[in-house]
Amino acid sequence: MYGAILGDIIGSPYEFDRGDKTKDFTFFEKDAEFTDDSVMTIAVADALINTLGQSDDDIKDALIYSMKLWGKKYPDAGYGGNFGVWLSSGITGPYNSFGNGSAMRVSSCGWLYDTLEETLHAAKLSSEVTHNHPEGIKGAQAIAAAIFMARTGSSKDEIKDYVVSNFGYDLSRTIDEIRPGYYHVESCQETVPEAVTAFLEGNDFEDVIRTAVSLGGDCDTLTCIAGSIAEAFYGVPDSLKEECKKRIEPDMLEVLEKFDKLRR
């Protein structure tokens, strides 16, 4: 999950199109910090780690409990409006969202399971507890599948072909074609394909992060998603892992380290 969290932190100062749409930027700006993307990435991992092998109902109950628990721990992390209401209310059912939150929190699903079928199923569960719109579920599954394929040796061409064939995303545009007209948008439909394209065009982990940030828009979330795939394909340099550890809270680090031990 280092890739997702680092993408969130590094992209956070440039959210809402506050950057210059360039790959030439300071990697850790002074106001770079984790946001809701990291908190919910940790929350989903925490739930899944503790429910491996359990029933779908148990997993979904754990996901709801975990997201609300972590949301209360970090109430000012920058949650979207509808999700923020869900977190702070007694509501436990989904609200038909197709926001990109389902894709930004899904990275652990790509690592914890032995088959692509299991990965897709877990991604669906992780999404539909809130984002049960078909586009929300599709976004989560596409990213989880890309992570699983990347970590199990698939090429970029194979990952691209699978995402296009199975989820219908248009991955024909280049980053240079996307960048000029791209803007802050929070749907899966207009975040997931852009994040996947940033991964496909990047030359290494750092270059994927820089490429994603250069698009602007909902930059922390987009870069979180791109970084989650990049970690599975390239790995994360130890120096950046150490930066990640320094920039999250001890309880988050505890889950991250437990997850790391389990996925090895």
Salt bridges, closest charged atoms under 4 A:
ASP56 OD2 - HIS121 NE2 2.92
GLU128 OE2 - LYS60 NZ 3.26
GLU128 OE1 - LYS124 NZ 2.85
GLU135 OE1 - LYS138 NZ 3.30
ASP176 OD1 - ARG179 NH1 2.79
GLU186 OE2 - HIS184 NE2 2.85
GLU194 OE2 - ARG173 NH2 2.91
GLU206 OE2 - ARG210 NE 2.89
ASP207 OD1 - LYS23 NZ 2.85
GLU231 OE2 - ARG263 NH2 3.81
GLU242 OE2 - LYS245 NZ 3.45
GLU243 OE2 - LYS246 NZ 3.36
GLU243 OE1 - ARG247 NE 2.99
ASP251 OD2 - LYS73 NZ 3.43
ASP260 OD1 - ARG263 NE 2.95
ASP260 OD2 - ARG264 NH2 3.94
